[in-house]
Amino acid sequence: MSGHSKRRQGQRHSREVAAPTPENTADRDDDAKAKTVPRDPDEPWSLTTTTAFKLLTSARLCAALWNIVTDCDEVFNYWEPAHYLLYGYGFQTWEYSPTYAIRSYAYILLHALPLKVFQVLVTDNKILMFYLMRCVLGIACAGCEVYLYRTVNQMIGSNIARLMLWFQLLSTGMFISCSAFLPSSFSMYLTMVAMSAWLAGNHKVAILAIAASSIVGWPFAAALGVPIAVDIVFRQKKLMTFVMWCAIALAVLLLPVVLIDTYYFGKLVIAPLNIVLYNVFSDHGPDLYGVEPLSYYLFNGFLNFNVVFLMALVSLPVAMIVSWVLQLPSKSKPPVWLTMAPMYIWILIFFTRPHKEERFLFPVYPFFSLGGAVFLDSIQRFWSYILPDRRRSRYTDSSNIISVFTGILFSLLCLSRSVAIYQGYHASMDVYVELQKVASNPRIHSLPADRNVNICVGKEWYRFPSNFFLPSDRWHLQFIKSEFKGLLPKPYEPGEHGTRVIPSHMNDLNREEPTRYIDISKCHYLVDLDLPSESRLEPRYAHTDDWTVVVSAPFLDSSRSHRLLRAFYIPFVSAQHCSYADYNILKTTRTKKSTKHKKV
């Protein structure tokens, strides 16, 4: 969101967004028409759309391949239902019980269909399918980002556009969110589309994008469309246009979602409504799953966007003050406060909620980049104003040192953070990839091919990357008792209509269900992080006679690592101040009668 208007021939553009005109509502290619579109001589150069797309796609594919699964909700609420629809088995959470039905199978089908295409035309290797799907998500994100970049470049200003592109390209927040199989990432994509269409005056696309984000993805993302609705209905007085396209969106989007969910749940279900009722109007809402102070999001925002996050928080007042001091013309439509309102509305809503999760901020991650770019551009303009250099033709010529220094600092911090995430936590996925080799090695895995294999998890249940990583349908993830006291998922009921069966021993209170656990004597393999501390329910299995290590990888032990150097990777320094534990796959050495642990 910006305080600059679009470029006009012979006129210096203002600090605010220009009014949509018939010329800018067309879907123009700025690369093809760059020579015919008049450009303000005060505006600096900018990358072409094609180059921006290549850069963004490269970054998103790297994230798809290197990023970890950061949230167990992504695995058990999205990857597992998709696996069930493809293969007939997978884990089910209480949210997918027909009793509660607060998640939509329409969103799952949207991803299961390309997975099915991969399975038929490309490969039946489930790990490859997993990463191919993440690559598709990354490319989709890059497409939405380049649309936003092009619109900002055309309608607001090339300096803000290129700064925003820089921040988007390298931010750890986008590295984490761009290829995540989560409704919040889906809403992030469509929010970029809606914002771009709105700035370009294409109201019908903006309305449809917000509707798809809210109905198919995450209903709370509708809050990001409030400024768009206010602009169309009250400022532009196009009530009938707004009502008509909202009705079209409901017919085109909500009706199919309801029909799909009604089929899978076996009863009439409006999943977007159910999730709002549960989270907003139930007695407990999501607070059962943990509450965090305001500092949680402040630290999270800094870790993922560092200085850009801080700049974005104050971008609106700074942009308005600079615009007033420099007496720039204020002919913006919509006004600057309205274009930047979505980010502040989201902050107001989610920063004040007790239950906080990193993924809740995904929809506004691009706004952090845009807000940071608006802040930095305002500072550059003010710098050029107080220290004018008559030899320079553009305001950026004398102030680029500010953006370059900020960009380098931002880039180093983001790269350091992204590498720290990979270095510290990727072992939890690496060991499951190695499980394929274990299953095919007769010197390790000697069970008959038609024998069911139990691979068990205790305290590491939430780092399971999904059934896509298990060698075959004979391998089953099982839970053993640990210190965790919440509700664990359970396998879907087998059969054609397993999604319609009301599962036993489910609740919406996060109350522990003992039926989830099996006796450890039935486990053939065990995945465990070998931490120095132990308890009765979480012993150091690798140090007993009942288990032997077959795969191991280093995993960050955050409790014994320097707080700053575990968050940001510094070559040669972090290794000296961070401790690692072994992330192991263990094979049982038990006989059928041996069931006791021997600690050392």
C-alpha positions in Angstrom: 0.0 0.0 0.0 1.4 3.3 -0.9 1.1 7.0 -0.7 2.0 7.6 -4.3 -0.3 8.2 -7.3 0.2 6.8 -10.8 2.4 8.5 -13.4 0.7 11.2 -15.5 2.3 13.0 -18.5 3.8 16.3 -17.7 2.7 16.1 -14.0 4.6 15.1 -10.9 2.6 12.4 -9.1 1.3 12.7 -5.6 2.0 10.7 -2.5 -1.3 8.9 -2.7 -2.9 6.4 -5.1 -4.5 7.8 -8.2 -8.1 7.5 -9.2 -8.9 4.5 -11.3 -9.6 5.5 -14.9 -10.8 3.7 -18.0 -7.3 3.5 -19.3 -5.9 1.6 -16.3 -8.7 -0.9 -15.9 -7.4 -2.8 -18.9 -5.1 -5.7 -18.2 -2.0 -4.1 -19.9 1.4 -5.6 -20.2 3.9 -2.9 -19.1 6.7 -4.6 -20.8 5.1 -4.6 -24.3 3.8 -1.0 -23.9 6.6 0.6 -22.0 7.5 2.9 -24.8 3.9 4.1 -25.3 3.0 4.8 -21.6 4.3 8.2 -20.5 6.5 8.0 -17.5 7.2 10.7 -14.9 10.8 11.7 -15.4 11.1 11.8 -11.6 10.5 8.1 -11.5 13.6 5.7 -11.5 14.0 2.5 -13.5 12.2 -0.6 -12.7 12.5 -4.3 -13.6 10.2 -5.6 -16.3 7.4 -7.9 -15.4 9.1 -10.9 -17.1 12.3 -10.4 -15.1 10.4 -10.0 -11.9 8.5 -13.2 -12.5 11.7 -15.1 -13.2 13.2 -13.9 -10.0 10.2 -14.6 -7.9 9.7 -18.0 -9.4 13.3 -19.0 -8.7 12.9 -17.9 -5.1 9.6 -19.7 -4.6 10.9 -22.9 -6.0 13.8 -22.8 -3.7 11.4 -22.3 -0.8 9.3 -25.2 -2.0 12.3 -27.5 -1.9 14.1 -26.3 1.2 11.5 -25.0 3.6 10.3 -27.3 6.3 6.6 -27.9 7.2 6.4 -25.3 9.9 2.9 -26.2 11.3 1.4 -29.5 12.3 -2.0 -28.1 11.3 -0.7 -28.1 7.7 0.0 -31.8 7.9 -3.0 -33.1 9.7 -5.7 -30.8 8.5 -4.6 -30.5 4.8 -1.9 -33.0 3.6 -3.6 -35.9 5.4 -7.1 -35.4 4.1 -5.6 -34.9 0.6 -3.7 -38.2 1.1 -7.0 -39.9 2.1 -8.8 -38.6 -1.0 -6.0 -40.0 -3.2 -5.1 -43.3 -1.5 -8.0 -44.1 0.8 -6.2 -43.7 4.1 -4.8 -40.9 6.2 -5.3 -39.1 9.5 -8.5 -37.3 10.4 -8.8 -34.4 12.9 -11.9 -33.5 14.9 -12.4 -30.6 12.5 -13.3 -33.0 9.8 -15.7 -35.0 11.9 -19.3 -34.6 10.5 -20.2 -33.7 14.1 -18.3 -30.4 13.8 -17.4 -30.0 10.1 -15.4 -26.7 10.4 -13.0 -27.6 7.5 -13.9 -27.7 3.9 -13.2 -30.6 1.5 -13.5 -28.1 -1.4 -10.2 -26.6 -0.5 -8.6 -30.1 -0.2 -10.0 -31.1 -3.6 -8.5 -28.0 -5.2 -5.1 -29.4 -4.3 -5.9 -33.1 -4.6 -6.8 -32.8 -8.3 -3.3 -31.6 -9.5 -1.9 -34.3 -7.2 -4.0 -36.8 -9.0 -2.6 -35.5 -12.3 0.9 -35.9 -11.0 0.1 -39.4 -9.9 -1.3 -40.4 -13.3 1.0 -38.5 -15.7 4.3 -37.9 -13.9 5.1 -40.2 -11.0 3.5 -42.3 -8.3 6.4 -41.5 -5.9 4.6 -39.8 -3.1 7.5 -37.8 -1.9 8.0 -36.4 -5.4 4.2 -35.6 -5.5 4.6 -33.8 -2.2 7.3 -31.5 -3.6 5.7 -31.1 -7.0 2.6 -29.8 -5.2 4.7 -27.3 -3.2 6.4 -26.2 -6.4 3.0 -25.5 -8.0 1.9 -23.5 -4.9 5.2 -21.5 -5.1 4.7 -20.7 -8.8 1.1 -19.7 -8.1 2.3 -17.3 -5.4 4.9 -15.9 -7.8 2.2 -15.2 -10.3 0.1 -13.3 -7.8 3.2 -11.4 -6.6 4.2 -10.3 -10.1 0.6 -9.0 -10.7 0.9 -6.9 -7.5 4.3 -5.7 -8.6 3.1 -4.7 -12.0 0.1 -2.8 -10.6 2.1 -1.0 -8.0 4.6 -0.1 -10.7 1.9 1.3 -13.0 -0.4 2.9 -10.5 1.8 4.0 -7.5 5.4 4.4 -8.6 8.4 2.4 -9.8 10.6 3.1 -6.7 8.0 1.6 -4.4 7.4 -1.3 -6.8 11.1 -2.2 -6.9 11.6 -1.9 -3.2 8.5 -4.0 -2.6 9.8 -6.6 -5.0 13.1 -6.7 -3.2 11.4 -7.2 0.1 9.1 -9.9 -1.2 11.9 -11.7 -3.0 14.2 -12.3 0.0 11.9 -12.1 3.1 11.8 -15.1 5.4 8.1 -14.6 5.8 7.5 -15.3 2.1 10.0 -18.1 2.2 7.9 -19.8 4.9 4.4 -19.0 3.5 4.7 -19.1 -0.3 4.4 -22.9 -0.7 2.5 -23.9 2.4 -0.6 -26.0 2.0 -2.7 -23.7 4.2 -5.8 -21.6 3.7 -3.9 -18.6 5.1 -1.4 -18.9 2.3 -4.2 -19.3 -0.2 -5.8 -16.1 1.2 -2.4 -14.4 0.8 -2.3 -15.2 -2.9 -5.9 -13.9 -3.5 -5.4 -10.9 -1.3 -2.6 -9.8 -3.6 -4.9 -10.3 -6.6 -7.7 -8.4 -5.0 -5.4 -5.5 -4.0 -4.0 -5.3 -7.5 -7.3 -5.4 -9.2 -8.7 -2.7 -6.8 -5.9 -0.3 -7.5 -6.3 -0.8 -11.2 -10.0 -0.1 -11.0 -11.1 -3.7 -11.8 -13.7 -4.0 -9.1 -15.3 -7.2 -10.2 -12.0 -9.1 -10.0 -11.3 -7.6 -6.6 -14.6 -8.7 -5.3 -14.3 -12.2 -6.7 -10.8 -12.6 -5.3 -11.8 -11.6 -1.8 -14.9 -13.9 -2.0 -12.8 -16.8 -3.2 -10.2 -16.1 -0.4 -13.0 -16.1 2.2 -15.2 -18.9 1.0 -12.8 -21.4 -0.4 -9.9 -20.5 1.8 -10.3 -18.8 5.2 -13.4 -16.8 6.1 -11.6 -14.4 8.3 -9.8 -13.1 5.2 -13.0 -11.2 4.4 -11.8 -8.5 6.8 -9.1 -7.6 4.2 -11.9 -6.7 1.8 -13.6 -4.2 4.0 -11.7 -1.2 2.7 -12.4 -2.4 -0.9 -16.2 -2.6 -0.1 -16.1 0.9 1.6 -14.4 2.4 -1.4 -16.8 0.9 -4.0 -20.0 1.4 -2.0 -19.5 4.7 -0.2 -16.8 6.6 -2.0 -17.5 5.6 -5.6 -21.2 5.0 -4.8 -21.5 1.8 -6.9 -23.7 -0.1 -4.6 -25.4 -2.1 -7.4 -22.1 -3.1 -8.9 -21.0 -4.3 -5.4 -24.2 -6.2 -4.7 -24.3 -7.8 -8.2 -20.8 -9.2 -8.0 -21.2 -10.3 -4.4 -24.3 -12.3 -5.6 -22.3 -13.7 -8.5 -19.5 -14.7 -6.1 -21.9 -16.5 -3.8 -23.5 -18.4 -6.7 -20.2 -19.3 -8.3 -18.2 -20.1 -5.2 -20.4 -20.7 -2.1 -22.9 -23.0 -3.8 -20.2 -25.5 -5.1 -18.4 -25.4 -1.8 -21.6 -26.3 0.1 -22.4 -29.1 -2.5 -18.9 -30.6 -2.2 -18.9 -30.5 1.6 -22.5 -31.8 1.8 -21.4 -34.8 -0.3 -18.3 -35.6 1.8 -19.9 -35.0 5.2 -23.2 -36.7 4.3 -25.3 -33.8 5.5 -25.8 -30.1 4.7 -22.6 -28.3 5.7 -21.6 -24.6 5.3 -18.0 -25.0 6.5 -17.0 -21.3 6.4 -19.9 -20.5 8.7 -19.1 -23.3 11.0 -15.5 -22.2 11.5 -16.6 -18.6 12.3 -19.2 -19.9 14.8 -16.6 -22.1 16.5 -13.8 -19.5 16.7 -15.9 -16.4 17.5 -19.1 -17.5 19.2 -18.3 -20.7 21.1 -17.6 -20.5 24.8 -13.9 -21.4 24.4 -13.0 -20.8 20.8 -9.4 -21.5 19.8 -7.9 -20.5 23.1 -7.9 -24.2 24.1 -4.8 -24.5 21.9 -2.7 -22.0 23.7 -2.6 -18.2 24.2 0.3 -15.8 23.6 1.1 -12.2 24.6 1.3 -9.4 22.0 5.0 -9.8 21.9 4.6 -13.1 20.1 3.6 -11.4 16.9 6.1 -8.6 17.3 8.9 -11.0 17.6 7.5 -13.1 14.7 7.2 -10.1 12.5 10.7 -9.1 13.2 12.1 -12.5 12.6 10.4 -12.8 9.3 10.7 -9.2 8.0 13.1 -7.6 10.5 13.5 -3.9 9.7 10.8 -3.9 7.0 8.2 -5.1 9.6 9.1 -2.1 11.8 8.9 0.3 8.9 5.5 -1.1 7.8 4.0 -0.6 11.2 4.5 3.2 10.9 4.3 3.5 7.2 0.9 5.3 7.1 1.6 8.2 9.4 5.1 8.7 8.0 3.7 8.7 4.4 1.0 11.2 5.3 3.4 13.5 7.2 5.9 13.6 4.4 3.1 14.3 1.9 1.9 17.2 4.0 5.4 18.6 4.6 6.3 18.4 0.9 2.9 19.7 -0.1 2.4 17.0 -2.7 -0.9 17.2 -4.5 -3.6 15.0 -2.9 -5.7 13.7 -5.7 -5.5 10.1 -4.8 -8.5 7.8 -5.2 -8.7 5.7 -3.1 -7.0 7.8 -0.4 -3.8 6.6 1.2 -5.4 5.7 4.5 -7.9 3.5 2.7 -5.3 1.7 0.6 -3.3 0.9 3.6 -6.3 0.0 5.8 -6.3 -3.8 5.2 -2.9 -4.2 7.0 -4.0 -2.1 10.0 -7.4 -3.9 10.2 -5.7 -7.2 10.3 -3.2 -6.1 12.9 -6.1 -4.7 15.0 -8.0 -8.0 14.9 -5.3 -10.6 15.2 -2.8 -8.8 17.5 -5.5 -8.5 20.1 -6.7 -12.1 20.0 -5.3 -14.4 22.8 -4.7 -17.4 20.5 -1.9 -16.5 18.1 -0.1 -18.6 15.4 2.4 -17.6 12.9 0.2 -18.7 9.9 -2.5 -16.2 11.0 -0.2 -13.4 9.6 0.4 -14.9 6.2 -2.4 -13.0 4.4 -0.8 -9.6 5.2 2.8 -10.6 4.6 2.8 -8.8 1.2 1.4 -5.7 2.9 4.4 -5.7 5.2 6.6 -5.5 2.1 4.5 -2.8 0.5 4.2 -0.8 3.7 8.0 -1.0 4.2 8.5 0.2 0.6 6.1 3.1 1.2 8.0 4.1 4.4 11.4 3.9 2.7 10.2 5.9 -0.4 8.8 8.6 1.9 12.2 8.9 3.7 14.0 9.1 0.3 11.7 11.9 -0.8 12.1 13.8 2.4 15.9 13.3 2.2 15.9 14.7 -1.3 13.8 17.6 -0.1 16.0 18.7 2.8 19.2 18.1 0.9 18.5 19.0 -2.7 21.1 18.4 -5.4 20.4 20.4 -8.5 22.6 18.2 -10.6 20.4 15.2 -9.9 17.3 14.6 -12.1 15.4 12.3 -9.7 14.7 12.3 -6.0 16.1 8.8 -5.9 19.5 9.8 -7.3 20.5 11.5 -4.1 18.8 9.2 -1.7 19.4 5.7 -3.1 22.1 5.2 -0.5 19.3 5.0 2.1 17.4 2.2 0.2 20.6 0.3 -0.7 21.8 0.3 2.9 18.4 -0.7 4.2 18.0 -3.4 1.5 21.4 -4.9 2.2 20.7 -5.0 6.0 17.2 -6.6 5.3 18.6 -9.1 2.9 21.4 -10.2 5.2 19.1 -10.7 8.1 16.5 -12.6 6.0 19.0 -14.9 4.4 20.5 -15.5 7.9 17.1 -16.3 9.3 16.1 -18.6 6.4 19.4 -20.5 6.6 19.0 -20.8 10.4 15.6 -22.5 9.9 16.9 -24.9 7.3 20.1 -25.7 9.3 18.3 -26.1 12.6 15.1 -27.9 11.7 15.2 -29.7 8.4 16.4 -33.0 9.9 12.8 -33.7 10.9 12.0 -34.1 7.2 15.3 -35.5 6.1 15.0 -38.6 8.3 11.6 -39.5 6.8 13.0 -39.2 3.3 15.7 -41.7 4.4 13.0 -44.0 5.6 12.5 -45.1 1.9 16.1 -46.4 1.9 15.5 -48.2 5.2 12.4 -50.0 3.8 14.3 -51.1 0.7 17.4 -52.3 2.6 17.0 -56.0 3.6 20.0 -55.7 6.0 17.9 -53.3 8.0 14.3 -54.0 7.2 13.8 -57.8 7.3 10.0 -58.0 7.6 8.0 -59.6 4.7 6.7 -57.2 2.2 3.1 -58.0 3.1 3.6 -57.4 6.8 2.2 -54.3 8.4 4.9 -52.0 9.9 4.3 -49.7 12.8 6.4 -46.6 12.9 5.8 -44.8 16.2 6.1 -41.2 17.4 5.9 -39.9 21.0 6.8 -36.3 21.7 7.8 -35.8 18.0 4.2 -36.4 16.7 3.8 -32.8 15.6 6.8 -32.9 13.2 5.5 -35.9 11.2 5.5 -34.5 7.5 2.5 -36.7 6.4 1.8 -40.1 5.0 3.3 -38.9 1.7 6.7 -39.7 3.3 5.9 -43.3 4.4 7.2 -46.0 2.1 3.9 -47.8 1.4 0.4 -48.5 2.6 1.8 -51.2 4.8 3.6 -48.6 6.9 1.4 -47.0 9.6 2.2 -44.1 11.9 1.2 -44.9 15.5 1.3 -42.8 18.6 2.8 -43.8 21.9 2.3 -42.1 25.2 4.3 -38.9 25.9 4.0 -35.8 28.0 1.6 -34.2 25.4 -1.9 -34.2 26.9 -4.0 -32.8 24.0 -6.2 -34.5 21.4 -4.3 -36.4 18.6 -5.8 -37.2 15.2 -6.9 -40.7 14.3 -7.1 -42.6 11.0 -10.1 -42.1 8.7 -12.5 -44.9 8.6 -11.8 -47.2 5.6 -14.2 -47.4 2.8 -15.7 -45.3 0.0 -17.5 -42.9 2.3 -15.2 -42.8 5.3 -15.5 -39.0 5.5 -19.2 -39.4 6.4 -18.6 -41.7 9.4 -18.7 -39.9 12.7 -15.4 -41.0 14.3 -15.4 -42.3 17.9 -13.5 -40.8 20.7 -13.4 -37.2 19.2 -14.0 -33.9 20.9 -13.7 -30.2 20.3 -12.2 -29.5 23.7 -8.6 -30.6 23.0 -9.2 -33.3 25.6 -6.7 -36.2 25.5 -8.1 -39.5 24.2 -6.1 -42.5 25.5 -7.4 -44.7 22.6 -5.0 -43.0 20.3 -2.0 -44.8 21.8 -0.5 -48.2 21.2 1.9 -50.2 23.4 5.5 -49.5 22.5 6.1 -53.2 22.3 4.1 -53.2 19.0 6.4 -50.6 17.4 8.9 -51.7 14.7 10.4 -48.3 14.3 10.4 -45.2 16.4 11.1 -41.5 15.5 12.5 -39.5 18.3 14.6 -36.5 19.1 17.4 -37.5 21.6 17.5 -34.6 24.0 19.6 -34.6 27.1 16.6 -34.3 29.4 14.2 -37.2 29.9 11.2 -38.2 31.9 9.2 -41.4 32.6 7.1 -41.0 29.5 9.9 -39.5 27.3 13.0 -41.6 28.0 16.1 -41.4 25.8 15.2 -44.4 23.6 18.5 -44.3 21.7 20.3 -45.1 25.0 18.4 -48.3 25.8 19.0 -51.9 24.8 15.6 -52.1 23.2 16.4 -49.8 20.3 19.2 -49.2 17.8 19.7 -46.1 15.6 19.3 -46.7 11.8 19.0 -43.1 10.6 20.2 -39.9 12.4 20.5 -36.2 11.5 21.4 -33.2 13.6 18.5 -31.1 15.0 18.8 -27.8 16.9 18.4 -28.0 20.6 17.0 -24.6 21.2 17.1 -24.9 25.0 20.9 -25.2 25.0 21.6 -22.7 22.2 22.2 -18.9 22.2 18.9 -17.2 21.7 20.1 -14.8 19.0 22.5 -17.2 17.2 19.9 -19.9 17.0 17.5 -17.4 15.3 20.0 -16.0 12.8 22.7 -18.0 11.3 26.2 -16.5 11.3 28.9 -18.6 9.6 31.5 -20.0 12.0 29.9 -18.2 14.9 26.5 -19.9 15.3 28.1 -23.4 15.4 30.1 -22.4 18.4 27.0 -21.2 20.4 24.3 -23.6 19.3 23.9 -27.2 20.4 22.4 -30.0 18.3 20.7 -33.2 19.2 20.2 -36.4 17.2 17.0 -36.7 15.3 16.7 -40.5 15.0 14.9 -43.3 13.4 15.3 -46.3 15.8 14.6 -49.9 15.0 13.4 -52.2 17.8 15.7 -54.9 19.1 13.0 -56.4 21.3 11.8 -59.9 21.4 8.0 -60.3 21.7 8.3 -60.8 25.4 10.6 -57.9 26.1 8.7 -54.7 26.9 10.8 -52.8 29.5 13.2 -49.9 29.0 16.7 -49.9 30.3 18.0 -46.4 31.0 21.5 -45.3 31.2 
